[in-house]
Amino acid sequence: MYTKICEGLGIEFPIFAFSHCRDVVVAVSKAGGLGVLGAGFMNAEQLKEELDWIESHIDGKPYAVDVVIPQNYVGRDEPDLSEQELEDKLWKMVPQAHLDAAEKLMRDHGVPEWPEDGRPKILGWTMQTVMPCIKEALTRPNCKAIVNALGTPPEHVINMVKESGRMIGALCGKKKQAVQHKNAGLDFVVAQGGEGGGHTPEVGSVVLWPEIIDAVHPMPVLAAGGIGNGRQMLAAMSMGAAGVWTGSLWLTVEEAHAQPAQKNTLLNATVNDTVRTTSWTGKGARVLRNEWTDFWDNKENLDPLPMPLHGLVTADAMRRTETYAGSGNCQNVAINICGQVIGQINEIESCRGVVTRLLTQYLDALENVNALMPDY
Ligand SMILES: Cc1cc2nc3c(=O)[nH]c(=O)nc-3n(C[C@H](O)[C@H](O)[C@H](O)COP(=O)(O)O)c2cc1C
């Protein structure tokens, strides 16, 4: 199972774990995989704090940082505005009716108010917010890769990361995007099929993975979307993937920061409880279906706004439903980002336990497949 990408990154197993929790990142890297810190909700100051902690707990093991530079977003043609100026401009573009609708949904479901005045910070999804984060990550000795979601990173970012001696990769949900990543000189791509959590295409993993693997050969492709056990991992590797990139698996682990009420919602969810919706950010993403997604997905209600404007509508709901996860009927309107594989995740495990389980199940499945071969 040791692939070339393991050698490049200095990891034992090609198991990549995307998480917003620093404890998960550290625990997976210490277990032999690669923890990937999602910085999409952070500015540089917050990221600095997280990376200080990771660097002092990770015992010299490698990890990666995932950022979000969308290929297209409202405000991308305003590179000369400061972060604050862009944020002010974007907030002015959010119709009051959208904010009122979000507030009503939260009030109707008993979600407590946020204790302080002031709007939530914009998600870290503009060049103005992301660049200082990338520069911060590149000062860290154990951060061995930068990965981008939602598009090919700009040339100057690719050059900056490569000149620092690190790898750079990006997610994709279509062959065309994968080829664009390859032509731009990335080191690897993450091919995410539709069953995956977060931003995700319509096409499912079993169809998408081999299409992308063939299209960008010999570039390493990490298979994402729907990996929750070692059998699924073996399927991906047998198609030629260089490793597996996972997200939902780590939402309910011991080390994850989520409140117990949010973890319980996820642990109780079935394979049929997710939906691909634009109600989180304005772009298609898989989350648990509830009153929040039903409202914005209903054509008779307001349409979700384009990225990153809808993220501004959602930001207050996210911070309130995460912080007060057990209050009122918070879970009815919480944005619980996860993939279909959540139906397989029914108990709390440790990160090391998950890595060991994946490896054991992988080997068992391989043995079963080999046993199918006739003895000549
Ligand atoms: C809670 C959550 C948040 C996510 N946010 C991001 C993100 O900010 N950047 C990113 O590249 N991928 C993000 N993803 C997608 C994951 O990186 C990964 O590709 C996906 O979870 C794989 O599918 P799986 O959920 O079936 O494992 C997110 C996934 C989840 C579950």
The ligand as a Gaussian input file, in Angstrom:
#p B3LYP/6-31G(d) Opt

LIG

0 1
 C      -17.261000      18.905000       7.331000
 C      -16.575000      18.907000       5.999000
 C      -16.024000      20.088000       5.540000
 C      -15.310000      20.100000       4.339000
 N      -14.689000      21.255000       3.943000
 C      -13.776000      21.187000       2.958000
 C      -12.901000      22.283000       2.679000
 O      -12.987000      23.352000       3.300000
 N      -11.941000      22.105000       1.741000
 C      -11.812000      20.920000       1.039000
 O      -10.901000      20.796000       0.225000
 N      -12.649000      19.900000       1.252000
 C      -13.598000      19.995000       2.195000
 N      -14.409000      18.922000       2.448000
 C      -14.310000      17.711000       1.598000
 C      -13.241000      16.780000       2.133000
 O      -11.963000      17.343000       1.940000
 C      -13.282000      15.435000       1.407000
 O      -12.950000      15.624000       0.069000
 C      -14.618000      14.713000       1.508000
 O      -15.099000      14.737000       2.812000
 C      -14.429000      13.268000       1.038000
 O      -15.630000      12.559000       1.048000
 P      -16.169000      11.741000       2.329000
 O      -16.872000      12.789000       3.142000
 O      -17.077000      10.746000       1.739000
 O      -14.991000      11.158000       3.012000
 C      -15.191000      18.902000       3.587000
 C      -15.800000      17.732000       4.031000
 C      -16.496000      17.716000       5.228000
 C      -17.121000      16.434000       5.686000

